[in-house]
Amino acid sequence: MQINTVLLLIAAALAAGLLVYYQYYFRSTRGRGKRHLMAIFRFIALFASLLLLINPEISKESIQLEKRKLLLLSDNSASLGYTRVDTTLLNALDKIKEAGLDNRFDVQRYNFTDRLQIGDSLSFSGSVTDISRALRDINEIVEQEESVLVLLTDGNQTFGSDYEYFGSQSKFPIYSVVLGDTTKYEDLKIDQVNLNRYAFLKNKFPLESFISYHGQNRVNTRYSVYLNDERVYTENFSLSGVQNTKRITTLLEARSVGIMNLRLEISSFPGERNKANNIRYTSLEVLDEQTKVAIVTDILHPDIGALRKAIEVNEQRAVSILKPTSNKDEWRKYNMFILYQPNRKFQALYNFLNQSGVSRFTITGTETDWRFLNNAQNSFERELVDLNDEVLPVVNKGFAAFDMGNVDFWSFPPLESTLGEILLSKPHDILLEQRIRGVDVGEPLLVIAQDRERREAMLFGENIWKWRMQTYRNNQDFEDFDELIGKIIRLLSTNTSKSRLNLDYENTFRGVETARIRATYFDQAYQFDGNAKLKIQIRPEAGISTERSMLLKQGYYEADLSGLEPGVYEFTVDVEQEELSRSGAFTILEYDVERLFLSSNYQKLDRLSKRSGGKLYFPDSLEPLLTELYENPAFNPRQRSEQNVVSLIDYKFLLAAIVLALAIEWFIRKYQGLI
């Protein structure tokens, strides 16, 4: 308590005493028998009242012990069940629980397959192992320097970035308990297969394979490629401990349109234990045409490269970058045009496009000649304002031209755009609107327009390359952005009218992936209808067809196909009470990556632990780990002191004392006849 407060309290006590003395002793001559008692109660009431006016603060300090967090992170993937070390993991968890670490740590239990989950209920059924994502997620949710992590796994990762280098980024030490056989067996396997997703009819497509051998002896093997169960290529070779890798590249012919399934095999050598990794399955789709896209620009800009990369992700599309001064013979080769920031040099090209009716995608920015552009076409017109500003995208939920997918527009950086009112003169569907300096201005940013002659798209802003980079920052890949651009290109490159029922699915699903088919359904006004009932009928090549309902998600319907067996399937999506349906086909490949590992990867786990400040342990020697957790002073519970400052006015008993003292004094005075 401060010295000023103490002096005020003394002054209050003196003032209350003087007032009581003046009333009961200096002037009063009546009620001498009870005068002392009434003086005491009057002093209490006066002093307590002055105490409330001064309102001193009282502080309390409490000391608490805060335990460190012990994070038990268990591998729940199927590889532990295949190698029969699942019981080893469960026994290790039991030993840790029986050690009584709950008295020293705040124990929190997690498990993981392709993502982090809370709890230690283990089924060992996960088809994907992503150790790096589990470590990254748990690193984000736990505070720094307050935890220690015990990782129980075989160290074999089948998906995601390399977890070995996560150790230097970890906020806490990682103690790894390696599960499984640490013995390295001789093994021959197909490491990687590189194949384009699409090929064109009657063309040859490249197939690249990498084969490796882990061992010291010389082994002979035969490499074979089967296309729809027909062997189309074979090669014999040998590998040894010195020359232990082989790269094989061949060209195969795309003979028919549709899905082509490929099986790659290498023959095993005597005594090889793991033969599951001697076979790889893959597939590609054969197309009979290619969409040629021309990006026409008169300036150099990063947007050009971003658009080209996004479009050419789909191998059925080819992109060329042209100057606006090219000739008509060159322009006739292309199915659609992207006009980047047009100026007066585009006049001949606009004359060609207006006559031919070819679809176009116009992108404007700070270098656009708006006076020319307003006169060169009749789809839109912009007010001539010589001002530029940053524009953020705002999603139009009523957009119905196609499914926008999972693009996170809210995280995207702003584009550079020229200000001014935009007048759209054709039937259109707005995908994105503009937000400038936090205000939704109601002007379009990305638009799809269509009339009887052609379809076209307009983007009123430059620096779209930043959106592609932000997509990578969000998801560690460009897939969502590239898919959005691909849908725009696909819509513009076809002359079919827009459908009320649209499907979104992959032609081929690998066994480790979750197979799903998405559908979007729009009513007659082309507004998304979330009250419809969509059914999907799945027909295998051999077997009984099944029917299931598609579940409503956020802006689309979805059917989960992960329970299907590997094979080729046809399907039909129907809308109940509507004569509307769409059909397609897909293939589920037989591929279980979790079966490819017989040994644990203890070397990588050891490097992970050392980089984070931890150590590596084995299940049969957990005592050193428990001793480390118990005796390491860095893990001792911390004392935390809390000082709670409370104002005296918060104490209600003080007010009660004032009321009680005045009441007792009043009754005494009345009893003595002094009132």
C-alpha positions, 0 to 999 in steps of 0.5 A: 500500500502506498504511503499516500494511502496510509496517510489518508487512512490516518487522517480519516481515523483522526477526522472520525475521532474528532467528530465523535468527540465533538458530538458525544463528549465536548457538547453532549451531557445526556445519556452518559451511561451509553455514551461510550457505546454510541461513540464507538458505533458512530466512529465505525460508521464515519471511519468506514464511510471515509474509507469508502471515499479513499478506496484503498487497493488491497493486493493478494499474491498467490503462488501456483505450480504450473506443469509442463505439457507432455505431448504423446503423439502416436502413429495410427497408420496401417503400416504399423498393423502390416508390420505387426508393431501395433501391439508394441506401440500400445505396450509403450503407451501403457508403460508411459501411463503406468510411470505416473508422469501425470504427477509431473506433466500435463499429459495430452494425447494425440494421434495422426495419419494424414492429419492430427487428431486428439486422443489415443484411440488407435485403429491402425487403419490410416491409408496415408502417413503425414508426419510433417503435417502432424508436427506442424499442426501440433507446433502451431497449437502449443505454446513455446517452451512449455512442452515436450513431445514424445513421437511414437512411429516407424518413421515411414512417411507416405505423404507431405514434405520431409519431416526430417528438417522440421526439428530445427523449427520445433518449439519443443524437444522431440523424443522419438520412440522408433517402432518396427524392425531396424534391419535393412533387407535387400529390396528391389522397388519402383521408386517413381513413375512420371507420366503426363495426365493427358495424351492425344489420340495417335500420339506417343506419350513418354513414360519415365520410371526410376528403379532402385536396389538396396543391397550389396549383391548383384541381382537381375530383373525384368521391367515390363509395362502393361497397357490395359493388361497388354504388355507393350514394353519390356527390358532386362537389366541388372543392379548391384550395390555400386550401380543401384539405380536405373532410369527407364524412359519409353514412348507409348502410343495412345491407341484409343480415346478414354482412360488407359490403365498402366501396370509397371512390374519388375521381377523379384529376385530369390529371397526378396521379402517385400514384393509389394513395391515391385508393382506400380499402377498409374493411368492417363486419359487419351483425348482426341483434340487439344485446346490452343490458347493465345495470350496476346500482350504488348507488355511484359508482366508476371501475370503472363507467366502465371496464366500460362502455368495455370492453363498448361497444368491441363495437358490438353491445353497449349498456350502461345504468347503473341504480339498484337501485331501478328497476322490473321493466319496465325490467329486462326490456329487458336480456339480462344484468346486472352487479351492482356491490357489491350491498347491501340495495337490490338485494333486488327485483332479485335476486328478479327475476333468480332468477325470470327466469334472466337471466345476471349478473356480480357484482362485490364490494368493500369496500362490499358488504353480505355479510350480505345477499348471502349470503342473496340468492343461492345461487351462493356464500357468503363468511365474514363477516370485517370485514377488507379487503386487497389481492389480486393475480391468479394465473392458473389454467392449467386454466381452460377456459371460453374462451381468455384471450388475451394478458392480462398478469395478472402485471403487474396491480396488486392489487384491494381485496377483503374477506377470508374463505373463499369457498364456491362451490356451483355447477359452476364454472371459476376463471379467477383465484385470489387472492394476498395478501401474496405467499401464494397463498391458494387462494381464487377471484378471478374465477369463471365458474359454470354450471348448468341455469338460467343462467351467471354470473360473480363477481369478488371485488375492486374497482378493476378500472379499474386493470387497464385502465390497466395494459393501456394502459401495457403495450401503448399500447392497451386491447385485451387488457383489453377483449377479456377483458371482451368474452369474459366478456360474450359467454359470459354472454349466450349460452345455448349450452353451452361448446364444446371447440373455440373460435375467435378471429379477426377478420372482416376483415383489412387488407392491412397486418396479419398475418392469423391465426386462433386456436383452443383445444381442450379434452379431455373433462375440459375441460383444454387439450389440447396434443397434438391435431392441428388442421387448417384448410381455407381455401376462397376464393370462386374457386380451389382450397381449401388445407389447413394445420396449425395450430401450437401456441403458448402455450395455443392453436393458430394458423394464419398466413394472411398469405400469402393474396391479398386476397379473401373466404374461408371456413374450417373447423377440424377436430380429427384423430381427433375428430368436432369442427369449427368454421367461419367466414369472413373477408375480406382487404382489398387495401390496401398503405399502403407504395405511398401515398408518392412523396416523402420526409418530410425536414421531420419527419426534420429536426425529429427530428434537431435535437431529439436534437442531431443533423443531417439529411443527404442520400445524395449528400452523406455526406462532411459526415456522415463528417467530423462522426463523425470530428472531433466530440470528443464521439465520441472514444473514452474512457479507462477505468482499471481498478484490480485489487486482488489479495490476496497469498495468491492468488499460488501461487508464494509457497507454492511458494517456502516448500516449496522453501526448506524442502526445500532446507534439509532436504536440505543439513542431511541432507547435512551430518549436522545432522539 
